[in-house]
Amino acid sequence: MTKRVSIICLVGFILCLLGVFALGIFSGGVEYMDVFVRYTYNILWALLVILFLPGLMSYLFSRSWREFRKDKANREFVRKNPLLTFFIWREIRDEGIDDGQH
């Protein structure tokens, strides 16, 4: 995953989170929502769940990669797990290869 895609997903995650809170507050609660507002609320929750991993977790994995690659056991664990490797930004992951760390 690249940094640009992850940042776009992170912005989408934050916007969906704000939308869910705004709809919940301004409609008077979930039980008082109209049908259209309720569907919009459900769609925003679904998008929030979908964007959680590529948005927020990718950012956190990429920030912690510099510490992970210092320890060989941690580095090997991440390299063997393709899902973790996918969520670390390619630009940061390639730094370790260039430095001979990876």
C-alpha positions in Angstrom: 0.0 0.0 0.0 1.3 3.4 -0.8 1.3 6.4 1.5 -1.1 8.4 -0.8 -3.8 5.6 -0.8 -3.5 5.3 3.0 -3.8 9.0 3.6 -6.9 9.1 1.3 -8.4 6.2 3.3 -7.5 8.0 6.6 -9.3 11.2 5.5 -12.3 9.1 4.4 -12.3 7.4 7.8 -12.3 10.7 9.6 -15.1 12.2 7.4 -17.3 9.1 7.9 -16.6 9.3 11.7 -17.7 12.9 11.7 -20.7 12.1 9.6 -21.9 9.4 11.9 -21.5 11.6 15.0 -23.3 14.5 13.2 -26.2 12.4 12.1 -26.6 10.9 15.5 -26.5 14.2 17.3 -28.6 16.4 14.9 -31.3 13.8 14.2 -32.1 13.4 17.9 -30.8 9.9 18.2 -31.0 6.7 16.2 -34.6 5.9 17.3 -35.9 9.2 15.9 -34.2 9.1 12.5 -36.2 9.1 9.3 -35.8 6.2 6.8 -33.4 8.1 4.5 -31.3 9.4 7.4 -31.2 5.9 8.9 -29.9 4.4 5.6 -27.3 7.1 5.3 -26.3 6.4 8.9 -25.9 2.7 8.2 -23.9 3.3 5.0 -21.6 5.7 6.9 -21.0 3.0 9.6 -20.3 0.4 6.9 -17.8 2.7 5.3 -16.2 3.5 8.6 -15.6 -0.2 9.3 -14.3 -0.8 5.8 -11.9 2.2 6.0 -10.6 1.3 9.4 -7.8 -1.1 8.3 -6.5 0.7 5.3 -6.8 4.1 6.8 -5.9 4.1 10.5 -4.1 0.7 10.9 -1.9 1.2 7.9 -0.8 4.6 9.3 0.0 3.0 12.7 1.8 0.0 11.2 3.9 2.2 9.0 4.9 4.5 11.9 5.9 1.5 14.0 7.9 -0.2 11.2 11.1 1.7 12.0 11.1 0.3 15.5 10.1 -3.2 14.3 12.9 -3.6 11.8 15.5 -3.0 14.5 14.8 -6.4 16.1 15.4 -9.4 13.7 12.6 -11.5 15.2 10.0 -8.8 14.8 11.3 -8.0 11.3 11.0 -11.7 10.2 7.5 -11.9 11.7 6.3 -9.0 9.7 8.0 -10.3 6.5 6.3 -13.7 6.9 2.9 -12.2 7.4 1.6 -10.8 4.0 -1.2 -8.9 5.5 1.1 -6.9 7.8 3.5 -6.4 4.9 0.7 -5.1 2.7 -0.4 -2.5 5.3 3.1 -1.0 5.8 3.6 1.9 3.3 5.8 0.9 0.4 7.9 4.0 0.7 8.8 3.2 4.3 9.2 -0.5 3.7 11.6 0.2 0.8 13.8 2.4 3.1 14.7 -0.7 5.0 15.7 -2.5 1.8 17.9 0.4 0.7 19.6 0.6 4.1 20.3 -3.1 4.1 18.0 -3.5 7.1 15.3 -5.6 5.4 
